[in-house]
Structures are given as C-alpha cells and as structure tokens.
Amino acid sequence: SEACASESLGTCTLPVTQLAAAMRALGEDVTSQDAMKLALQSDAVDMQGRVAFSSFVALMANKVEGRETEEDLRAAFKFLDKDGKGLISASRIHRALAMVGVRMSHSEVEQMVREVDTSGKGQISYPEFRKLFAETAGGDK
C-alpha cells in the first residue's frame, strides 16, 4: 500500500520497521530496537504497524527535546542540504524519503513542502524546517 493515500500529510505513514532508518536519515544515532520502543511508548504506531508522518515528526521533535535541539535540527537539515545552499527541494526530500522506504509521489512531497514553505520558493529553508518540528511538537522552539 502507498505511504500517502492523499495530498494530506495526515495520511502519510511509515512502516514501524523503517522508523529507525528514517530517524538515522535525519541524523539520529538510534538502533531499530530503541526506535521501536520510542514509537510504542508514544502510542505513535497504529493497528497496521505504521507511524503517521505527523507522529514521526513529533517523535523526532520529542527525541531531540532536552538536548542540543538546535544543533540536532541543524545536523538533520545539513544532511538534506547536500549542496550547502541553505534550501531543501521537494526532489531532495522525495529521494531521502524513498531511501528510507517511504513511498510518496513527487506531487505529495511538493504538497508537504508547500505546507511549510512560507516564501513560496518551492524549497524549505532552515527556519521553515525548524518551524515544522516546533509546530508538530506543539511548541515554539
């Protein structure tokens, strides 16, 4: 089944078995077992063994909370910003998600970018990336 059934981020899901790989792709040093424990403790896993995208972002935000959050977020952004231009394109996000097993169409990823792209450039800057994590966690970090 597809990771995203519609254009809404609320329907994007990741198999819990791919959670650790997704977290590692964002710069976290986490084992599969630790990622599974984190997901189960937070009730992020649904009855089909999948984690919603919004829950995944909240998990990431909670994982970095209480540590050098700014440093961790910058590391994740830098990982995705391979060319060092300070922007992450929908294509780059699409490839990164595909690498960790999240199947989304390019248009679904573009919609995800549009939801946080306040400048309308079609790319996410670091402040927009940071805002995505802060809003998903329910705070203003």
Contacts in CASP RR format, 6 or more apart in sequence:
PFRMAT RR
TARGET T0000
AUTHOR 0000-0000-0000
METHOD contacts of the structure
MODEL  1
SEACASESLGTCTLPVTQLAAAMRALGEDVTSQDAMKLALQSDAVDMQGR
VAFSSFVALMANKVEGRETEEDLRAAFKFLDKDGKGLISASRIHRALAMV
GVRMSHSEVEQMVREVDTSGKGQISYPEFRKLFAETAGGDK
2 103 0 8 1.000
2 104 0 8 1.000
3 12 0 8 1.000
3 13 0 8 1.000
3 14 0 8 1.000
3 97 0 8 1.000
3 101 0 8 1.000
3 102 0 8 1.000
3 103 0 8 1.000
3 104 0 8 1.000
4 11 0 8 1.000
4 12 0 8 1.000
4 13 0 8 1.000
4 53 0 8 1.000
4 103 0 8 1.000
4 104 0 8 1.000
4 105 0 8 1.000
4 108 0 8 1.000
5 11 0 8 1.000
7 107 0 8 1.000
7 108 0 8 1.000
7 111 0 8 1.000
9 53 0 8 1.000
9 54 0 8 1.000
9 111 0 8 1.000
9 112 0 8 1.000
9 115 0 8 1.000
10 52 0 8 1.000
10 53 0 8 1.000
10 54 0 8 1.000
11 52 0 8 1.000
12 52 0 8 1.000
12 53 0 8 1.000
12 54 0 8 1.000
12 102 0 8 1.000
12 104 0 8 1.000
12 108 0 8 1.000
12 112 0 8 1.000
13 46 0 8 1.000
13 48 0 8 1.000
13 50 0 8 1.000
13 51 0 8 1.000
13 52 0 8 1.000
13 53 0 8 1.000
14 22 0 8 1.000
14 50 0 8 1.000
14 51 0 8 1.000
14 53 0 8 1.000
14 56 0 8 1.000
14 100 0 8 1.000
14 101 0 8 1.000
14 102 0 8 1.000
15 49 0 8 1.000
15 50 0 8 1.000
15 51 0 8 1.000
15 101 0 8 1.000
16 36 0 8 1.000
16 39 0 8 1.000
16 45 0 8 1.000
16 49 0 8 1.000
16 50 0 8 1.000
16 51 0 8 1.000
17 32 0 8 1.000
18 100 0 8 1.000
18 101 0 8 1.000
18 102 0 8 1.000
19 32 0 8 1.000
19 35 0 8 1.000
19 36 0 8 1.000
19 38 0 8 1.000
19 39 0 8 1.000
19 51 0 8 1.000
19 56 0 8 1.000
19 59 0 8 1.000
20 30 0 8 1.000
20 31 0 8 1.000
20 32 0 8 1.000
20 34 0 8 1.000
20 35 0 8 1.000
20 36 0 8 1.000
21 100 0 8 1.000
21 101 0 8 1.000
22 56 0 8 1.000
22 100 0 8 1.000
22 101 0 8 1.000
22 102 0 8 1.000
23 30 0 8 1.000
23 35 0 8 1.000
23 59 0 8 1.000
23 60 0 8 1.000
23 63 0 8 1.000
24 30 0 8 1.000
25 79 0 8 1.000
25 96 0 8 1.000
25 99 0 8 1.000
25 100 0 8 1.000
26 60 0 8 1.000
26 76 0 8 1.000
26 79 0 8 1.000
26 80 0 8 1.000
27 72 0 8 1.000
27 75 0 8 1.000
27 76 0 8 1.000
27 79 0 8 1.000
28 60 0 8 1.000
28 63 0 8 1.000
28 64 0 8 1.000
28 72 0 8 1.000
28 76 0 8 1.000
30 38 0 8 1.000
30 63 0 8 1.000
38 59 0 8 1.000
38 63 0 8 1.000
39 45 0 8 1.000
39 51 0 8 1.000
39 59 0 8 1.000
42 55 0 8 1.000
42 58 0 8 1.000
42 59 0 8 1.000
42 62 0 8 1.000
44 51 0 8 1.000
44 52 0 8 1.000
44 55 0 8 1.000
44 56 0 8 1.000
44 58 0 8 1.000
44 59 0 8 1.000
45 51 0 8 1.000
46 52 0 8 1.000
51 59 0 8 1.000
53 112 0 8 1.000
54 136 0 8 1.000
57 132 0 8 1.000
57 133 0 8 1.000
57 136 0 8 1.000
57 137 0 8 1.000
58 136 0 8 1.000
58 137 0 8 1.000
60 76 0 8 1.000
60 133 0 8 1.000
61 133 0 8 1.000
61 134 0 8 1.000
61 136 0 8 1.000
61 137 0 8 1.000
61 141 0 8 1.000
62 137 0 8 1.000
64 72 0 8 1.000
64 73 0 8 1.000
64 133 0 8 1.000
65 137 0 8 1.000
69 141 0 8 1.000
70 130 0 8 1.000
73 126 0 8 1.000
73 129 0 8 1.000
73 130 0 8 1.000
73 133 0 8 1.000
74 126 0 8 1.000
76 129 0 8 1.000
77 86 0 8 1.000
77 88 0 8 1.000
77 126 0 8 1.000
77 129 0 8 1.000
77 130 0 8 1.000
78 84 0 8 1.000
80 88 0 8 1.000
80 92 0 8 1.000
80 93 0 8 1.000
80 96 0 8 1.000
81 87 0 8 1.000
81 88 0 8 1.000
81 92 0 8 1.000
81 126 0 8 1.000
82 92 0 8 1.000
86 125 0 8 1.000
86 126 0 8 1.000
87 121 0 8 1.000
87 123 0 8 1.000
87 124 0 8 1.000
87 125 0 8 1.000
88 123 0 8 1.000
88 124 0 8 1.000
88 129 0 8 1.000
89 113 0 8 1.000
89 122 0 8 1.000
89 123 0 8 1.000
90 106 0 8 1.000
90 109 0 8 1.000
90 110 0 8 1.000
90 112 0 8 1.000
90 113 0 8 1.000
90 122 0 8 1.000
90 123 0 8 1.000
91 106 0 8 1.000
91 109 0 8 1.000
93 109 0 8 1.000
93 112 0 8 1.000
93 113 0 8 1.000
93 124 0 8 1.000
94 104 0 8 1.000
94 106 0 8 1.000
94 109 0 8 1.000
97 103 0 8 1.000
97 104 0 8 1.000
97 109 0 8 1.000
98 104 0 8 1.000
104 112 0 8 1.000
110 122 0 8 1.000
113 122 0 8 1.000
113 123 0 8 1.000
113 124 0 8 1.000
114 120 0 8 1.000
114 122 0 8 1.000
116 124 0 8 1.000
116 128 0 8 1.000
116 129 0 8 1.000
116 131 0 8 1.000
116 132 0 8 1.000
117 123 0 8 1.000
117 124 0 8 1.000
117 128 0 8 1.000
118 128 0 8 1.000
118 131 0 8 1.000
119 125 0 8 1.000
119 128 0 8 1.000
124 132 0 8 1.000
130 141 0 8 1.000
133 141 0 8 1.000
134 140 0 8 1.000
134 141 0 8 1.000
END
